[in-house]
Amino acid sequence: MYDPDKYALATVVERRDVASDLWVMRIAPECPLPFRPGQYATLCLILDGRTVERPYSIASAPDEDTVELFIERVPNGELSAPLCKLPVGAEVAVRRRCKGLFLKEFPLQLEPHLFVATVTGVAPFVSAIRGQQRLAAKDVLPEGFAVTLIQGASTSAELGYVAELTRLANELPWLTYIPTISRPWEEPGWEGETGRVEDVLRKYADAAGVRPGHGGVFLCGNPQMVRNARAIMRRSGLAGKTVREEQYWPE
């Protein structure tokens, strides 16, 4: 049994398979689950008599009725493997409090934002962009607000929000979305950027107007990307809290 003081039950209400080991899942918790963009929800299953839990960054906006997660099934993943098998209608437990400090300073005032992600690391940025889209509809965006999002993956099939983000970038004057793939030879019809995130980072940081003393860089995803991108930005003169990061697993 789940400890009701720690966990609430949630129902899987929607599922979208992105690739063989990637899927988007929406859950409806039985109780309110307040959060801000950049925080994570902790899911839990009882497996072989043990309580197994893992944190997953939230992709939905805070005012949405359900909680959206972009999840990757990792090799030998103790929780991600059984989660991947859950159909619509299944139940999962979720901790009653969302946590995390990533994007705590977002949005910055009068400074450009550079979001940098690999695959599922885009989730907190999707949450932030969706939230700002709602504010834009009410004309309450900060003055000079601008976001450039770079998302890298091996192939376009791993860019789980490419259609939504491309559409939003075409609709919202403050959003620029740059998807890039590192295996373009597998997709001869791909017309976007090619290479790893690190290969295009300086180009789009400069285009966004990010420079020492002006702009914020937010990194999320693969620790190798985070490490490399951090080094590139520091060589550009950005250091300290100017570069903020969230790693999805330890180095």
C-alpha positions in Angstrom: 0.0 0.0 0.0 1.1 3.6 -0.7 1.6 5.9 2.2 -1.4 8.3 1.8 0.5 11.1 3.6 3.2 11.0 1.0 1.4 9.8 -2.2 -1.7 10.4 -4.1 -3.1 8.1 -6.8 -3.2 9.4 -10.4 -4.8 8.0 -13.5 -3.1 7.8 -16.9 -5.6 9.8 -19.0 -3.5 10.2 -22.2 -0.5 8.6 -23.9 1.4 9.6 -27.0 4.3 7.3 -28.2 7.0 9.4 -29.7 9.6 6.7 -30.4 10.3 3.2 -29.3 11.6 4.3 -25.9 10.0 7.7 -25.6 6.5 8.7 -24.8 4.4 11.6 -23.5 2.0 10.7 -20.7 -0.7 12.8 -19.0 -1.9 11.9 -15.5 -4.8 13.1 -13.5 -3.9 13.1 -9.8 -6.7 12.6 -7.3 -5.6 15.8 -5.4 -4.3 19.2 -6.5 -0.6 19.1 -7.5 0.6 22.7 -7.7 4.0 23.4 -9.3 5.9 26.0 -11.3 7.7 25.5 -14.6 11.0 23.8 -14.0 9.8 21.5 -11.1 9.4 17.8 -11.2 6.8 15.3 -10.1 7.9 12.1 -8.5 6.1 9.0 -9.7 6.0 5.7 -7.8 5.0 2.1 -8.3 5.2 -0.9 -5.9 7.3 -3.5 -7.6 8.1 -6.8 -6.0 6.9 -5.5 -2.6 9.2 -2.4 -2.8 8.3 1.2 -3.3 10.2 2.5 -6.4 10.1 6.1 -7.3 11.7 8.5 -9.8 11.4 12.2 -10.5 10.2 13.4 -13.9 10.1 17.1 -15.1 6.7 18.4 -15.9 5.9 19.6 -19.4 2.4 21.0 -18.8 1.6 24.6 -17.8 0.8 25.1 -14.1 -2.8 26.0 -14.9 -3.6 22.8 -16.9 -6.0 20.3 -15.3 -3.6 17.3 -15.9 0.1 16.8 -15.5 2.1 16.0 -18.6 5.4 14.2 -18.6 7.9 13.3 -21.3 9.6 10.1 -20.4 12.4 7.9 -21.7 12.7 4.2 -21.0 16.3 3.8 -20.0 18.1 0.5 -20.3 17.4 -1.7 -17.2 15.3 1.2 -15.9 13.7 0.0 -12.7 10.8 2.3 -13.0 10.8 3.6 -16.5 10.4 0.1 -18.0 7.1 -0.7 -16.1 5.9 2.9 -16.6 6.3 2.4 -20.3 3.8 -0.5 -20.2 1.1 1.5 -18.5 -2.0 2.0 -20.7 -4.6 4.7 -20.5 -6.7 4.0 -17.4 -3.9 2.6 -15.3 -3.0 4.0 -12.0 0.3 5.3 -10.7 1.2 7.0 -7.4 2.7 10.5 -7.3 4.2 12.4 -4.4 1.9 15.1 -3.1 4.6 17.8 -3.5 6.4 18.8 -6.6 10.0 19.9 -6.1 13.0 21.4 -7.9 14.8 24.8 -8.2 15.4 24.8 -12.0 13.9 27.9 -13.7 13.3 29.5 -10.3 14.6 32.8 -11.7 12.5 32.6 -14.9 11.5 35.0 -16.4 14.5 37.4 -16.3 13.7 41.0 -16.6 14.9 42.8 -19.8 17.2 40.0 -20.7 17.0 37.3 -23.4 16.6 33.6 -22.4 18.5 30.8 -24.1 17.0 27.4 -23.3 19.2 24.4 -24.3 17.9 20.8 -24.1 18.4 17.3 -25.3 15.4 15.0 -26.0 13.3 14.8 -22.7 15.3 17.7 -21.2 12.9 19.9 -23.2 10.0 19.2 -20.8 10.6 22.1 -18.3 11.0 24.5 -21.2 7.8 23.3 -22.8 6.1 24.1 -19.4 7.6 27.5 -19.3 6.7 28.4 -22.9 3.2 27.2 -22.5 2.9 29.3 -19.3 4.2 32.4 -21.0 1.9 31.8 -24.0 -1.0 32.1 -21.6 0.4 35.3 -20.1 1.0 36.7 -23.6 -2.7 36.2 -24.3 -3.4 38.5 -21.4 -0.7 41.1 -22.4 1.2 40.6 -19.2 4.6 39.5 -20.5 7.7 41.2 -19.1 9.1 44.0 -21.3 11.5 42.8 -24.0 10.7 39.2 -23.2 12.4 36.7 -25.6 13.2 33.0 -25.6 15.4 31.0 -27.9 15.1 27.2 -27.4 17.7 24.8 -28.9 16.8 21.1 -28.7 19.1 18.4 -29.9 18.5 14.7 -30.6 19.9 11.9 -32.7 16.9 11.9 -35.1 13.8 14.0 -35.5 11.7 11.2 -34.1 13.1 12.0 -30.6 12.0 15.7 -30.8 8.8 15.0 -29.0 7.4 18.5 -29.2 8.8 19.6 -32.6 5.4 20.1 -34.2 4.0 22.2 -31.3 7.1 24.2 -30.8 7.5 24.9 -34.5 3.9 26.1 -34.6 4.4 28.3 -31.5 7.6 29.8 -32.9 5.7 30.8 -36.0 2.9 32.3 -33.9 4.7 34.0 -31.1 7.1 36.9 -31.9 9.1 36.3 -28.7 9.9 32.6 -29.3 12.6 31.1 -31.6 12.9 27.3 -31.8 16.0 25.5 -33.2 15.8 21.7 -33.5 19.0 20.0 -34.5 19.8 16.3 -35.2 23.1 14.6 -34.9 22.4 11.8 -37.5 21.2 13.7 -40.6 22.4 10.8 -42.8 19.4 8.8 -41.5 17.0 11.6 -42.6 18.0 13.0 -46.1 14.8 15.1 -46.1 15.7 16.9 -42.9 15.9 20.7 -43.5 16.8 21.9 -40.0 20.1 22.3 -38.2 22.5 19.4 -38.0 25.0 18.4 -35.4 24.9 18.3 -31.7 23.6 21.1 -29.6 27.2 22.2 -28.8 27.8 22.6 -32.6 25.2 25.4 -33.0 25.1 26.8 -29.5 27.4 29.8 -30.0 25.7 30.7 -33.3 22.3 31.0 -31.7 23.5 32.5 -28.4 25.0 35.3 -30.4 21.8 35.7 -32.5 19.7 35.8 -29.3 21.9 38.7 -27.9 23.2 36.6 -25.0 26.5 38.1 -23.9 28.4 38.7 -20.6 26.2 40.7 -18.3 23.1 40.3 -20.5 21.0 37.2 -20.8 20.5 33.9 -19.1 21.4 30.4 -20.3 19.4 27.4 -19.0 20.7 23.9 -19.7 18.7 20.6 -19.3 19.3 17.1 -20.3 22.3 14.8 -21.0 25.1 15.5 -18.6 27.7 15.4 -21.4 25.7 18.1 -23.3 25.4 20.2 -20.1 29.1 19.9 -19.4 30.1 20.9 -22.9 27.5 23.7 -23.2 28.6 25.1 -19.9 32.2 25.2 -21.0 31.3 26.9 -24.3 29.3 29.6 -22.5 32.0 30.2 -20.0 34.6 30.6 -22.7 32.2 33.2 -24.1 32.5 35.1 -20.9 29.3 33.9 -19.2 29.8 32.5 -15.8 28.3 32.0 -12.4 24.5 32.1 -12.2 24.3 33.3 -15.8 24.4 29.6 -16.7 21.9 27.5 -14.9 21.6 23.7 -15.3 19.5 20.7 -14.6 20.9 17.2 -15.3 18.7 14.2 -15.8 21.2 11.8 -14.3 24.6 12.1 -12.5 27.8 12.4 -14.4 
